[in-house]
């Protein structure tokens, strides 16, 4: 069985050896792990250096590089979503920051309007509620029906005059509700 590991012997000054050992100790990694990390960092440095040269020569657009980094720092965008953002950025006169700001503002307005409408649920009549289509109406109507049943049952003296609703049925419609 052959190993994919190689032995590397290097002579460095005592000052660099001390720095190497300090980094290794503070990061709590082996010499091999530190060497591999340093090589990876060097590769990234070379890539950035090449991109910088391409920007200076005009081969590469600085805005393009910045947009790649800015809107996908956390890798939350899928490849097709990155393409959508790229097309929007390239086909408009807006900066990437303006597109992000406007998108965020649009989403915030939408969510605020839903929240505002949901706050008004208690003041709507049953007839008005029947025609509402936004999120939360069904849950509100079921909760209201269960509360009505509870209130009715609390006013009744005989068990035969009470309605029953099981925890299982209620929890299917509204998780976390207690009857």
N, C-alpha and C positions, 0 to 999 in steps of 0.2 A: 504494500500500500504506500503510495507516495503522498507527501504532504504538499499543500499549496502555500506553505510558509517558507520564507527565506531568511537567512541570517544576514543582518546588516551590521557592519562594524564601522563606527564613525568616531573620529577624534574631534572633539570640540573643546573650546577654551573652558576653563574652570567656571568662569562667570556664566556662560551659557549652560553648562552642566548643572549649576546651582539653580538657575531659572527653570530649567527642564524639570528638575526634581521638585521644585516648589509647585509648579503647575500640576505635575503628576500627583503630588500629595494633596493639593487643595481640591482637585477634581476627583480624587480617590479612584484613579484609573491606573492601569498597567502601562509600562513603557510602550508596548505594542499598540494599545488603544490610543495613547497620546500621539504616537508617530502616525497612525492611520488618520487621526483627526487633523493633524497638522498638514498632511498631504491633501486631504479633502478641502481644507481651508485654502491651501495654495491653489488648487484647481479652480475654486470659486473666484479667487483673486485674479487669476489669469483670464477667466471668462469676463469679469468686470473690466479688466484692463483692455481686453479686445473690444468690448462694447464701447468703452470710452473712446478708443481710437476710431471706431466706426462712426460715432457721433461727431467727433471733431472733423472727420473727413466728409461728413454729410451722407454717408452710406446708410445711416440708421437715424431714425427720428427720436429725439430725446423724450418727447411726449409719449411715444409708444412704449418705451422702456418703463417710464414712471407709471403709466396706466397699468401695466402688467403687475407691478409690485403693489400699487396702492389698492386696487380693488380686489385683489385675491391674496392678500397677505396670509390669511388664515386658511387658504385653500377651500373655502366654502362654496365657491362657484364651480360648477361642472364645466367641462370643456365647451359644450354647446352654449352655456350661459355666458361664458367669456366671449365667444364669437358674437353673441347678440350685443353685448356691451361694446365690443370693438367696433361693430358696424354702426351702432348708434353714435359712438364717439367720432368715427371717421366721416360719417355722412351728415354731421351737424356742425354748426358753428359754436357749439358749446364745449367748454372744458370738461374734463372728466369730473372735476369737483362739482361743477354746476349740474351735471347729469345725476350724480349721487345725491346732491342736496335736493333737487327737484323730485327725485324718486322717493326719497325719505319723507319729504313734505307731503307728497301725494298719499303715501301709505298712512301717514299720521292723521291726515284729514279724514281718510276713509274709516280708520279705526275709531277716531273720535266721534264721527257721525253715528256709527253703530252703537257705541257706548251711550251716546246721548239718547238715541232712540230706545235702547234697552232700559234706560232710567225711567222712561215714560210709560213702561209697560203697566205699572200699577195703576196709573191714571186712565188707562184705556178701558173701554167697555168690552164685553165679550164679543159683541158684533164687530168692533174695530179689530180686535185681536185675531178673529177668524180670517181676516184678509191680509194680515201682515205676513211677509215672507222672510224677514231677516232672521239671523241666527239668534236662538234663545227664546223665541216665541213659544214653540212647542213645550219646551221645558217649563217655561213660566206658566202656561195653561195647565199642565199636569200638576205642578206644585200647587197652584191655586185650587184645583179640583180636590187634591188630597187634603188640603187645609179645610176646604168646605165640608168634606166627609168627616174629618176629625171634629170640627165644630158642631156638626149635626149630632154626632155620636155623643159628645159631651153633654148635650142638652137632653138626651133621651134617658129615661129611667129604666125601661125594660130592654133586655138584651135583644129581644125579637124586633125591636124598633131601630136597631143599630145596623149600619152597613159595615161590611168587613172588607178590608183590603190587606192582602198579605205583604209582608216585607219583601218577599221574592218578586212579586209583581211590581211593587213600587221601585225596587232597586234596578229592575230591568229598564224602567223608563228614566229614572233619575238616580244615578249612582250616589251613594252616601246619604240618601234620605232615610229618616227613621220614622216609622209609623207607630 
